[in-house]
């Protein structure tokens, strides 16, 4: 099954609709707030929380109790939802908006350089505004 089939299985229209966009934007916001884009960067707890959150949103919420059950419908719903969450995360990662466009500095720690991993907020803002 492809993404469009997964959307339809979960109750979204085949064409891009306002409902899917609203759902996708809510999922992106959740991922961004928690700073992850995939199951591996989220870890088990954050991914489970994302899945539970996704199930509270329409059109999934009326059928949330089926998700994860040992029925054909429950397994299909779980696979389809996982596929969509993975797709949203990949697109978020590819869009480079996870950290709001703030550049992460990855310089070696040496005299005169910033410590490794510091945000380069001051310098970015200074050169953009001045």
C-alpha positions as CSV (number, residue, x, y, z in Angstrom):
1,X,0.0,0.0,0.0
2,X,1.1,3.5,-0.7
3,X,0.6,6.8,1.2
4,X,-2.6,7.6,-0.6
5,X,-4.0,4.2,0.3
6,X,-3.0,4.7,3.9
7,X,-4.7,8.0,4.0
8,X,-7.9,6.5,2.6
9,X,-7.8,3.6,5.0
10,X,-7.6,6.0,8.0
11,X,-10.5,8.1,6.7
12,X,-8.9,10.9,4.7
13,X,-10.1,11.7,1.2
14,X,-7.8,10.6,-1.6
15,X,-7.1,14.2,-2.7
16,X,-5.2,16.6,-0.3
17,X,-7.9,18.1,1.8
18,X,-8.1,20.6,4.6
19,X,-8.7,17.8,7.1
20,X,-5.5,16.0,6.2
21,X,-3.5,19.2,6.1
22,X,-4.8,20.1,9.6
23,X,-3.9,16.6,10.9
24,X,-0.5,16.7,9.3
25,X,0.3,20.2,10.7
26,X,-0.7,19.0,14.1
27,X,1.6,16.0,13.8
28,X,4.5,18.3,12.6
29,X,3.9,20.6,15.5
30,X,4.1,17.7,18.0
31,X,7.3,16.4,16.4
32,X,8.8,19.8,16.3
33,X,7.9,20.5,20.0
34,X,9.5,17.2,21.0
35,X,12.5,17.6,18.6
36,X,12.2,14.3,16.6
37,X,11.5,13.3,13.1
38,X,11.5,9.5,13.2
39,X,10.9,6.5,15.4
40,X,14.6,6.1,16.0
41,X,15.2,9.7,17.0
42,X,12.0,9.7,19.1
43,X,12.6,6.6,21.1
44,X,9.8,4.2,22.2
45,X,8.1,6.5,24.6
46,X,7.9,9.6,22.4
47,X,6.8,7.6,19.4
48,X,4.0,6.0,21.4
49,X,2.9,9.4,22.7
50,X,2.9,10.7,19.1
51,X,0.8,7.7,18.0
52,X,-1.7,8.2,20.9
53,X,-1.9,11.9,20.0
54,X,-2.5,11.2,16.4
55,X,-5.4,8.9,17.4
56,X,-7.1,11.8,19.2
57,X,-7.4,13.8,16.0
58,X,-10.1,13.5,13.4
59,X,-10.8,11.4,11.4
60,X,-8.9,8.8,13.4
61,X,-10.5,9.5,16.8
62,X,-13.8,7.6,16.2
63,X,-11.9,4.4,15.3
64,X,-9.0,4.8,17.8
65,X,-10.1,1.8,19.9
66,X,-9.5,-0.5,16.9
67,X,-5.9,0.6,16.5
68,X,-3.4,-2.0,17.7
69,X,-6.0,-4.7,18.3
70,X,-5.2,-8.2,16.9
71,X,-7.9,-7.9,14.3
72,X,-7.3,-7.3,10.5
73,X,-8.7,-3.8,10.9
74,X,-6.5,-3.0,13.9
75,X,-3.3,-4.3,12.3
76,X,-4.1,-2.4,9.0
77,X,-4.8,0.8,10.9
78,X,-1.6,0.5,12.9
79,X,0.5,0.0,9.7
80,X,-1.2,2.8,7.9
81,X,-0.8,5.2,10.8
82,X,2.8,4.3,11.3
83,X,3.4,4.8,7.5
84,X,1.8,8.3,7.6
85,X,3.7,9.3,10.8
86,X,6.9,8.2,9.2
87,X,6.1,10.1,6.0
88,X,5.3,13.3,7.9
89,X,8.6,13.0,9.9
90,X,10.6,12.4,6.7
91,X,9.1,15.5,5.1
92,X,9.7,17.5,8.3
93,X,13.3,16.4,8.4
94,X,13.8,17.2,4.7
95,X,12.2,20.7,5.1
96,X,14.9,21.6,7.6
97,X,12.3,23.2,9.9
98,X,12.6,21.0,12.9
99,X,14.5,23.7,14.9
100,X,12.6,26.6,13.3
101,X,15.4,27.3,10.9
102,X,18.0,28.0,13.6
103,X,21.4,26.9,12.5
104,X,23.1,24.4,14.8
105,X,26.8,25.0,15.0
106,X,29.0,22.0,14.9
107,X,32.5,23.4,15.3
108,X,35.3,21.6,17.0
109,X,36.0,22.9,20.5
110,X,39.2,24.9,20.1
111,X,40.4,28.3,21.4
112,X,38.3,31.1,19.8
113,X,35.5,28.8,18.6
114,X,32.1,28.1,20.1
115,X,31.7,24.9,22.1
116,X,30.4,22.0,20.0
117,X,26.6,21.9,19.7
118,X,25.9,25.5,20.7
119,X,23.2,27.4,18.8
120,X,24.5,30.1,16.6
121,X,21.5,32.3,17.4
122,X,23.4,35.5,18.3
123,X,25.5,35.6,15.2
124,X,22.7,34.6,12.8
125,X,20.4,37.3,14.2
126,X,23.2,39.9,14.3
127,X,24.1,39.5,10.6
128,X,20.5,39.3,9.4
129,X,19.4,42.4,11.3
130,X,22.5,44.6,10.8
